[in-house]
């Protein structure tokens, strides 16, 4: 849906005679980078789903103490936000303060290398979240109902 919204935003801006560029985030200027954005967003969704499952498994395993584990379980979510330069953490990381907030600037991202680094970081976040969930699920005691 994010990719469709970006394509629509770009088409609307161009039809109104305005220039359009995606600030921050991954490049979005060719069919290859649009496809990369689709893959990156799918990895973001997967990471967040696994993060949610980790939180649930943490509560199932450690009860109320599982609340304390939410912060370390969020590491893959933070990593995927930084890698794709989206989400809350990624948006904050995008801003370059010069020298104060009134002169803040969000530079555009360009190039295939930026896309590959973003995809690699997002894939790493998915693997990390899956490993955390696997480790938690292996420790949850099985109780008869």
N, C-alpha and C positions, 0 to 999 in steps of 0.2 A: 504494500500500500504506500510506503514511503516513496518508492521509486515512481509509482504512478502519479503521486502528488507532485513530485519534483518535475516530472515530464510535463504535467499540466501547467505548473507554475512557469516553467520555461516557455512553453508554447504561448501562454497568455501574455507574458512579458514581451515576447518577440512580436506577437500580433498587434500589440499596442505601440510598437516602435521603440520599446525600451531595451536596454542591454540587460542581460541576465548572467549571473555567475553564482555558483554555490559557494558560500563563504564557509571556510573551515571544512570539516568532514572530508570525505574521500572525493577524488576528482569525478566530474560528471560531464565530460565534454566530448565523449565519443561513444559509439555503441559498445566497445569493449569495457569502458569504465562504467557505463550504465549497467551492464551485466555484472560487473564486479560489485556494484552497489547492491544489486539484488542478492548476490551471494553473501555479502557482508551483513546485510540486514537480516538474512536468514540465520546467520551465525550469532548475531546479537540476540535474536529471539530465542534461539536454542540455549544460549548461555543463561539468559534470564529464567527460562523454564527450569533448567538444571539447578540454578541458584535457589529458586523457590522450593524445589524438591529437597535440596540440602537443608533448608530451614525447617521444613516439615520433618525430615529424618532426624535432624538435630534435636527437635523437641521430643520426638518419639524415643530417642535414645537417652537423652540427658534431662528430660522433663524441663523444669523451670530454669535450670542452669543452661539449657540450650539457647536461651536468650543471649548469653554472652558470646555464643559462637556465631551469631549473625554477622558480626564485624569481620572475622576472618573468612567466613563463607562468601562475603561480598567481594573478595579479591578478584575472582574471575569477572564479575560484573564491572568493576573498576577498570580492569585490564581491557575488556572489550570496548568500553567507552573511550578509553585513551587510544586504542588501536584504530578505531573507526572515526574518532574525533566527533562522536555524537553523544547524546545523553547529557546528563548533568555534568559529570566529570569531564567529558570530552569538550563540552561547550566552554567550560571554565578554562581548560587548558588551551583552547583556541585563541583566546584574547591576549593580545600583546599590549600591555600598558605602556604608553609613551607620553610623557613621564607621569601622567596621572589619568584618572578614569575618563576625563573629558576628551582625551586624545587616544582612547582605546581603539584598536584596529583588529579586525579579523582577516588575516591574509587568506587568499584562495589557495587551495591545494591543487597541485598539478603533477602530472607525470605518472608513468606506469610504475615506477619504483614506489611512489607513495601508495598507490593502489595495492601493490604486492605486499608492502609492509603492513598495511591495514588488514588485508585478508589473512596474512600470516599471524598477526597478533590476535585477530578474532578467532582463528582456528585454535591457537594455543589456549585461549580463554575457554573454549568449549571443552578441550581435552582436560584442562585443569578442573573445571566444574564437574565433568564426568568422573574424574578420579576422586574428587572429594565425595561425591555422592556414592560412588562404589565403596569407598572406605567406610562411610557411615552405614550404608545398608548391610555391610558384612558384620557390623558390631551390634545391630539391633537384635535384641533377644526375641526369639519366636515364642509366642505364648499361645496356648490353646484357647479357643474362645468359649 
